[in-house]
């Protein structure tokens, strides 16, 4: 037993030394290494690459030192009024449906403008507002969009989604045929800006662009239901390779259809 004691002491010393060395190699202690982004779930990761920004620093705009302050104002409601308004808001939004039978009855463009402005009030990473809303009413353009979406959706149903996903959709009676894209008076294409540009032409980082645009989409759908009782058929986005002449710095993750129920 006495012969084992020096061995155990040596083992303990080696372990302690290894722990200290590992701590010295941790990202917090390393100088000169680029900072990593805060943790984000794999499904929500976007294309904001801070490491690339560090490497290509001359192409990117420095952050603004000062921005205009917009005063905050709000209305305080009595507790009873808060409960009442919350219940009414829930009941209104609970009537929202994703429908696929849409009338061709026209919708005032002022209405569409205002719901897009409402969606633009969404929060965003570092207030970069990385979204672009494109309103489409031209029949030929709507049909082009339909053709692109149906081609991609057919591939989704036949190959990408898999048997389980397709089976789960069967009860909803959906398919890759999207005739309402021709019928609906308005299509709104929502593009996320992977990065922006400053006045001097340098790129501006758009942090959390995927999450920010998703929040804006949610507010858009709520605005349409809340005040206007318009119907929406939420659609996945246009493929990156077929953006209908969209800027190279944008992607189209969502394209809601706006109109009245047929």
N, C-alpha and C positions, 0 to 999 in steps of 0.2 A: 504493500500500500504506500509506503514511504517513497518508493521509486516513481509512483504515478503523480505525486504532488507537483513536482517541477514541470511535468508534461502538461498537466491541467492548467497551471499558471501560464505556461507559454501559449496554450491554445486560447485562453481568455485574453491575453495581451494581443494576440494576432487579430482576434475578433474585434476588439476595441479599436485597434489601428485601422482595420478595414472599414468600420463604421464611420470614423472621422474622415477618411479619404473619400468615401462615398458622399458624405455631406459636402465636402469641398468641391466635388464635381457636379453638384446639383445646379439647375438652371438659375436659381436665385443668386448663387455665389459666383457664377461665371460672368466675367465682364466682357463686353464687346459682342456678345451674342444677341441676335434680334429677339425682341419680345414676342411671345406667342399670344394668340388671341384668347380671350376668355372661352371657357368650355362651351360648346354648343353641340346638341345632339346631332348625330350623323345625318339624319333626315332633314335637318334645318340648316346645314352648312351652306354658305353661299360662296361666291368667288372672290371675296375680299382677301387678297394675299398680301399680308403686311411684310412678309419676307421679300417678296418681289419689289415692293415699294422701297425697301431699304437698299436693295441692289441697284435699282434704277432711279435713284433719288432725284436726279436732274430732270426727269420727265414729270415729276409730281409736284403739285402746288403745295406750298407750306400752308399750315392752318392759319386762319384769320385770327389776328390778335384781339380784335374787338368786333362785336356784332351789335346791331341795333336791338335795344331792349324793348320788348312788347309787354306792357303792363298786363297783369293777370286780374281778371274781374270775374266774379261769380255771384250767384244768388243763393242765399241760405234759406232752405225751406224748413218749416216746422216738421217734426218727426212724423206726424200724421200725414202731412202732405207728401213727404218722401216715400212712405209706404204706399200711398195711393198711386203716385206717379210710377213707382217701380213696378207695381202690379199691372198697370195699364200698358206700360212699355213691353213687359213680358208677353201679355196677351196679344198685343199687336204683332210682335215679331214671331210669336208661335204660329201665326197664320201663314208665314212665308213658306213657299213651296218651290221646288225646282220643276217647272212644267216644260213640256215639249210640244204643246199645241198653242201657238201664239198667233194672235190676230195681226193683220197687216195695217190696222188702224194707226194713224200717225200719232206721235207723241211730241208735244211742244219742245223745241230745242232748248228753250230757256230752262225747262225742267231738267233736261239732261245736263246742261251746264252747271246747274246748282247742285245736283247730286255728285258730280265730279269734284266740284269745289269742296263739298262736304268730305268726300273721301280724302282730299288733299290736306285735311286737318289732322290726319293720322300722325302719331309719333314715328320717329325714324332714328336710326343710329347717327349720333352726332348732328342731328337735324339736317341731314343731307337730302331728305325727301327724294329718294331714288326711283321715282315713278314717272311714267308718261302715259296719259290716257288718250287714246285715239278713237274718235267717233266715226263710224262707217255707216253711211246711208245709201251710197251709190249701189244700185242693183248689181252691176257687173263686178264691182269689187267684192260685194258680199258673196257672190257666187264663186269667185276665185277662192275666197277664204273657205267656203264650204267644201270645194273640191280638195283643197290641201288638207283640211281637217279630216274629211272622210277617208282620204287615202291613208293618213297616219292612223286613224282610229281602226281601220280594217286590219292594219298590221298589228295594232295593239290586241285586238280581239283574237286574231289568228295565231300570234306568236308571243308577244311580249308579256301579256297579262297572265297567261297560264290558265289551266282548266278550273282551278278553284275560284279565281277572281271572276271568270266568265260565268261560272255557275251561280255565284252570288249575285251577279247582275241580272240573271235571267228572270228572277221574280219581279224586277223593276221594268221588264220589257223594253230594255234599251238595246241599241245596236249602233253600228258605225254610221248608219244613215241619219243625217242631220238636216232634214228638209226645212226645219224652222229657221235655219241660217239664211235662207232665201226669203222666208215669209216675214220675219221680224222687221219692224221699221228701222231699228237701230241695233248695231253691234258696237260694243265698247271693247277695244283691245287694250289690255293693260300691260305695259312693258316695264320691266325692271331695268334700271340703269346700272350696269355692272360698275361703271365709274362715270364721273362727270368731267367737265372741262371748265377751267377758270377762264377769265377774260383774256389772259395772255397765252392761252392754248395749252397750258399744262394740265395734266390729269388731276382730278380730285377723287380721293378715296370715298367710296360709299360703303360705310360699315353696315353689316347685317342687312344688305339690300334685299335678300330673300324674305326675311321675317318682316321687314318694314313694309314691303309691298303687299305681303299677305294680310297685314293689319289693315292697310288701306282698302284692300278688296273687301274685307269683312265690313268695314264702315260703309263702303259703297252699297253693298247688298242691304245693309240695315237701313240706309237712307232711302233706298228705292221702296222698301216695304213700309217704312215708318210713316211717310207722308204721302206717298204717291200711289200705293197699291198696284205698282207695276210688277209684272211677272218676270222672273229671270230663269234662264237655263244655263247654269254654270258649265263652262267648257274648259278642258285643259288647254294649254297654250299651243302656239304654233311652233313647229320644230325650228331649231336654230338655223338650219340650212335653207329655210324657206320663209324669210321674214318679210316678204313684200316690200323690199327696199328700205327696211328699218335700219337705223344707224348700227354700226358694228359694236357699239358699246351697250346695246340693249338686247334683252331677251323678252319673250312674251309668255309668261307663266300662266295667264288666265285670260279668257275672252267671254265675259258675260253677254247674254242676249237680253235686250230690253224690249218690252212690249206689253200689250194687254192680253188677257186670257181669251182664247178664241171661243 
